[in-house]
Amino acid sequence: MNIPQSLLEIILFLFAIFVCFYLPGKFLFTKLKLSLDSPEDLFLPFVLGIMMFTLISYIFSWLKLEVIILPLFLILSFLALKNKKCLPKTIDKSHRWPLLIVVVLSIIFSLSMLTSGQYGNSINYRGDDLWHLALINELKVNFPPDNPGFSGIPLKGYHFFYDFLLAKITNVFPISPFSLYFHFFPLIVAILWGLGVYSLMYAWSKKASIALWAVFLTQFGGS
């Protein structure tokens, strides 16, 4: 993949997560009149937005109305932007350096995936990566999918909704499944994971140091 194409995919992915995840999630929180402080204001709308996008895409896929997915989320994002309460809040100064550390830890945590993927005519992959890519590409063109199988036995239900989410994103935006699976989503999931742990532990302890230790132990203290 050449550099201009990679930059285009990065821009499209940033646009996708903002329009399809963050703004719709923040819009719903605003309509529910739920006030969020920093850093929950970054974490919770993204998570709710991912759930909304996955659920709506799943329902529309059964109804064969996938063409409505992008217009619907563009409308939700437009309504969110009209409401100033839906705009991201400024990160409190006390959280800026800790959150930067969370991002650095998340990048380190996701390096094993970030260094995999397609490079020229070769592909570096681990364990079950080819299975996930097969299902993602199947879900791009068929729903319900004709599940890939092994020795004549179809494999069903294995991380289905994660692969479904990636398939719908690559359907809506011209982003390679390889880029989404190996690079973009591992990084955003790692960052959201770290951000979620930090937000929870800070809300509980009111100490950034405890929250950072929790992020470190969560990401690097297990298998």
Legacy VTK file of the C-alpha trace (Angstrom):
# vtk DataFile Version 3.0
C-alpha trace
ASCII
DATASET POLYDATA
POINTS 223 float
0.000 0.000 0.000
1.450 3.392 -0.971
1.708 6.377 1.372
-1.088 8.523 -0.184
-3.516 5.604 0.046
-2.495 4.932 3.655
-3.021 8.594 4.578
-6.424 8.557 2.880
-7.442 5.468 4.852
-6.293 7.059 8.122
-8.355 10.190 7.384
-11.384 8.097 6.434
-11.074 5.997 9.586
-10.859 9.058 11.835
-13.915 10.460 10.070
-15.716 7.123 10.442
-15.180 6.758 14.197
-16.176 10.379 14.779
-19.327 10.251 12.632
-20.429 6.658 13.260
-19.348 6.205 16.881
-18.589 9.325 18.916
-21.165 11.863 17.746
-24.156 9.442 17.736
-23.132 8.154 21.176
-22.738 11.666 22.566
-26.055 12.681 20.975
-27.855 9.872 22.802
-26.197 10.741 26.113
-27.324 14.351 25.638
-30.899 13.322 24.856
-30.913 11.181 28.004
-29.685 14.282 29.893
-26.697 12.405 31.251
-23.772 14.672 32.067
-20.272 13.311 31.522
-17.043 14.674 32.926
-13.594 14.309 31.439
-12.346 11.644 30.679
-15.656 9.737 30.661
-16.776 12.190 27.985
-14.289 10.555 25.598
-14.797 6.922 26.552
-18.524 6.336 27.054
-19.847 8.004 23.853
-17.438 5.919 21.758
-18.542 2.685 23.423
-22.234 3.514 23.148
-21.708 4.617 19.535
-20.019 1.320 18.646
-22.919 -0.596 20.181
-25.472 1.562 18.323
-23.696 1.221 14.989
-23.347 -2.546 15.354
-26.975 -3.088 16.410
-28.456 -0.815 13.732
-26.227 -2.292 11.032
-27.218 -5.792 12.138
-30.945 -5.005 11.943
-30.611 -3.219 8.597
-28.566 -6.118 7.211
-31.418 -8.516 7.951
-33.861 -6.070 6.338
-31.540 -5.607 3.321
-31.416 -1.864 4.004
-27.635 -1.456 4.372
-27.746 1.552 2.029
-29.487 3.547 4.803
-26.722 3.034 7.388
-24.424 5.895 6.368
-27.196 8.485 5.740
-28.739 7.665 9.120
-25.481 8.197 11.016
-24.683 11.326 9.035
-28.063 12.734 10.115
-27.388 11.790 13.754
-23.957 13.430 13.555
-25.441 16.563 11.986
-28.003 16.811 14.792
-25.219 16.282 17.322
-23.093 19.060 15.819
-26.071 21.441 15.941
-26.225 20.854 19.682
-23.161 22.416 21.269
-23.527 20.081 24.247
-22.561 17.197 21.959
-19.173 18.640 21.106
-16.163 17.033 22.847
-15.264 18.745 26.098
-11.819 20.180 26.692
-9.706 17.654 28.580
-8.983 18.846 32.102
-5.341 19.818 32.606
-4.920 17.271 35.393
-5.737 14.469 32.935
-3.714 15.526 29.892
-0.386 13.915 30.801
-1.977 10.778 32.290
-4.082 10.298 29.149
-1.000 10.751 26.992
0.627 7.950 29.008
-2.499 5.821 28.469
-2.176 6.334 24.696
1.522 5.384 24.758
0.782 2.245 26.792
-2.018 1.353 24.371
0.288 1.686 21.375
2.850 -0.598 23.056
0.088 -3.045 23.983
-1.160 -3.258 20.373
2.282 -3.496 18.717
1.940 -7.220 18.058
-1.016 -6.451 15.776
0.302 -3.173 14.374
3.434 -4.897 13.085
1.320 -7.552 11.343
-0.721 -7.112 8.189
-0.125 -6.682 4.498
3.181 -5.276 3.319
3.585 -5.253 -0.433
2.860 -8.735 -1.734
3.336 -10.436 1.635
1.145 -10.754 4.717
2.278 -11.294 8.283
-0.401 -12.901 10.408
-0.918 -14.708 13.695
-3.109 -17.579 14.894
-6.636 -17.110 13.635
-6.133 -13.875 11.664
-6.929 -15.521 8.325
-10.201 -16.861 9.726
-11.280 -13.377 10.814
-10.296 -11.863 7.469
-12.232 -14.581 5.652
-15.374 -13.848 7.672
-14.985 -10.072 7.293
-14.752 -10.383 3.519
-17.684 -12.809 3.472
-19.809 -10.405 5.528
-18.968 -7.609 3.109
-20.897 -9.327 0.326
-23.255 -11.811 2.018
-25.558 -11.561 5.006
-26.222 -13.895 6.663
-22.769 -15.191 5.759
-21.775 -18.487 4.250
-19.456 -19.230 7.163
-15.913 -20.290 6.355
-15.210 -23.771 7.628
-12.561 -26.384 8.273
-12.784 -29.983 7.047
-16.338 -29.371 5.906
-17.516 -28.026 9.277
-18.672 -24.366 9.299
-17.250 -22.185 12.067
-19.999 -20.031 13.537
-20.278 -17.427 16.266
-16.549 -16.932 16.878
-16.179 -13.181 17.621
-18.917 -12.672 15.049
-19.952 -9.122 15.958
-16.386 -7.797 15.936
-15.885 -9.115 12.402
-19.373 -7.878 11.471
-18.518 -4.373 12.719
-15.348 -4.256 10.632
-17.205 -5.566 7.577
-19.845 -2.827 7.854
-17.219 -0.101 8.261
-15.350 -1.280 5.174
-18.675 -1.418 3.303
-19.541 2.159 4.220
-16.051 3.596 3.771
-13.409 2.544 1.218
-10.971 1.235 3.836
-9.121 -2.040 3.355
-10.138 -4.903 5.689
-6.415 -5.484 6.234
-5.958 -1.932 7.531
-9.025 -2.150 9.755
-8.235 -5.569 11.193
-4.478 -5.305 11.678
-3.951 -1.613 12.378
-6.865 0.738 12.963
-9.213 -1.256 15.170
-6.525 -2.886 17.368
-5.215 0.591 18.155
-8.589 2.228 18.824
-9.741 -0.756 20.921
-6.517 -0.645 22.961
-6.896 3.106 23.530
-10.556 2.760 24.524
-9.687 -0.120 26.828
-7.000 1.942 28.541
-9.235 5.010 28.645
-12.091 3.011 30.148
-9.935 1.531 32.909
-8.431 4.951 33.638
-11.877 6.584 33.806
-13.289 3.911 36.110
-10.348 3.873 38.500
-10.068 7.659 38.630
-13.792 7.959 39.396
-13.296 5.431 42.195
-9.993 6.621 43.675
-9.740 10.276 42.533
-6.023 9.642 41.994
-4.407 9.641 38.530
-1.479 7.521 39.767
-3.794 4.685 40.860
-5.704 4.918 37.571
-2.464 4.681 35.565
-1.264 1.672 37.540
-4.599 0.024 36.850
-4.197 0.638 33.113
-0.684 -0.803 33.161
-1.701 -3.921 35.098
-4.798 -4.444 32.939
-2.878 -4.271 29.672
0.365 -5.965 30.688
-0.461 -8.007 33.799
-2.140 -10.918 32.008
-1.727 -13.164 29.013
LINES 1 224
223 0 1 2 3 4 5 6 7 8 9 10 11 12 13 14 15 16 17 18 19 20 21 22 23 24 25 26 27 28 29 30 31 32 33 34 35 36 37 38 39 40 41 42 43 44 45 46 47 48 49 50 51 52 53 54 55 56 57 58 59 60 61 62 63 64 65 66 67 68 69 70 71 72 73 74 75 76 77 78 79 80 81 82 83 84 85 86 87 88 89 90 91 92 93 94 95 96 97 98 99 100 101 102 103 104 105 106 107 108 109 110 111 112 113 114 115 116 117 118 119 120 121 122 123 124 125 126 127 128 129 130 131 132 133 134 135 136 137 138 139 140 141 142 143 144 145 146 147 148 149 150 151 152 153 154 155 156 157 158 159 160 161 162 163 164 165 166 167 168 169 170 171 172 173 174 175 176 177 178 179 180 181 182 183 184 185 186 187 188 189 190 191 192 193 194 195 196 197 198 199 200 201 202 203 204 205 206 207 208 209 210 211 212 213 214 215 216 217 218 219 220 221 222
